[in-house]
Amino acid sequence: MVDLNYAPQPTPAPAPAVTLRPASGLTRIWCGLLLLTCGVILGIGLWLNADPHGVNTHVQLGQPPCGFLEHTGYPCMTCGCTTSVTLFAHGHWGQSLYTQPFGFVFGLINLAGVVLGAAGVLMGRWYGPSGLWLYFKWPWWLGGLVAAMLGGWIYKIALMRWL
């Protein structure tokens, strides 16, 4: 007996082939610049020797000692940052944080830049936050960096005065 209500089932369409977007040369260039910039900063930190007093490591680069510190006896906003980044680059993260918290944060940002830049150069794709997100959140980023710098400065003054 023939079933008149029988209709052959349609065969499902094959899944579309996954196509990878070609690696963007511009993305690789930007990631390479990020890798180079952050790598040079950490490389200089690795090349320097941290000053045991927590300030004036930058003198090894031919720069004069901190004039603000010499004239007032108080550290400037960035006093200890070069020393802190140098300690960070040498893997002494606890000492880096103790010496100047903002320098430690700056070291972390540069380490993230090296990792994200290297991944972008190798893969041809940006793995960090989107440019659109960064664009709309820039007041938060800038405010956070300024707050970290002011907090590090207050900490450094207290460290050099009372600790």
N, C-alpha and C positions, 0 to 999 in steps of 0.2 A: 504494500500500500504506500502511496506517495503522499508525503506531508505537503500540503499546499501552502502552509504558513512558514515553511522553511526558507530562510534567506541566508546565503553564505555570509559568514562574518568577514568584515573587511580586515585586511592585514594591516597591522599598525605600520605607520611610516617609520623608516629607520631614524634613529636619533641623529641629529645633526652632528657633523664632525666638529670636534673642538678645534678651534683655530686660535693659535696664540698670536697675540698682537706683536708685531715686530718690535724689537728693542728700539727705543727712541735714542737717537744719537744725542739730542739735546738733553735728555734726562741723564745720560751718562756723563755729559760734560758738566752739568750742574753738580751732580753727585761727586764727580772727580774734583771739582773746585772745593766742595765741602770737605771731602776727604783730605785734600792737600792742606787747606787752611787749618783744620782741627789737628791734623797730624803734625804740622809744623809747630803749632803751639805746644802740643804734648812732647814733641821731639826736643824742642828747646828746653822744656822743663826737665827732660831726661838728661840732657847734656849739662845742665847747671848743677851745682852743689848747693843744697839748701843752707842758708845762713843759720847758725845755731841760735841767734837772737830772735829769729822770726821775722826780721825785716832786712831790707837792703840786699837781697839776693840779686836784684836787678843790676847791681853795680858790676857784676861779672859780664854784663852785656855792654859795658862802657858808659852806662848812664850814671849821673851824679847821685849821691845819697838823697834821701827824701828831705827836701828843703823845709816842708811843713813840720816834720818831726824835729829837725834840727833847730828851727826858730821858736816853735811853741812847746816842744816837749810832748806833744800829743801826736798820735799817728794820723795820717791822712786817711781818706775813705778807702784807698786801695793798698794801704800799708799791709804788707804780709801776703798779698795775693800772689806775687811771683814765687815767694817761698812756699806758699800753700800748693800752688800748681806743680812746683818742682817736687815736693813731697808726694803729691798725688801721682805724678808720672813715675816716680820711683816705687810706687806701690805701698807707701806709708799713709794709708787713707785716714787712719785715726789721728795721726800727727797732723795731717793736712787739715782736717776738720778742726782740731784744737788750735792750730796756728791762725787760721783765718777762715771762718765758715763760708764766706762768699767765694774765696779762692777754691774751696772744695767744690762748691756748686758749679763754678766755672769749669773746673776739671771734669766734672760729671757731664756737663753739656758738651764739652769737647770730645769726651770718650763716646758719647752717643752719636756725635757728628761723624766720628771715624767709623763706627760700626754701620750707621745708616748710609754713609757715603760709599763705603766699600761694598755693601750689599747692592746699592744702586748701580755702581760701576759694573759689578759682575753680572747682575741680572737685567740691567737696562730698565729698571722699574723703581720708583720711589716707594719706600716702605714706611716713611715717617708720616706725620700728620699732613693732611691735605693743605694745599696752599690757601684754599678758600676758608678753611677752619682757622688757619693761622691769621689770615687777613682780618676776620671778624673778631678774633680773640686777642688781637695785638695789645689792647689796653690792659688785659689781664696779664699777659706775658711781661709787658714792660713794667707794670705795677709790681708784679712778683719779683722781678729782677731788682728794681729800685728798693723794695722792702728788704730783700736779701742783702743788698749792698749796705743799706743803713743799719740793718741788724748786725752784720759783720763788723761794721765800723764801731758801733757801740760796744760790741763784744771785745774788739781789739783794744779800745780805750780802757775798758775794765781790766782786761788781761794784763796790759802793760802798766797800769796804775796800781791795781789792788791785788792781783794774783801773783 
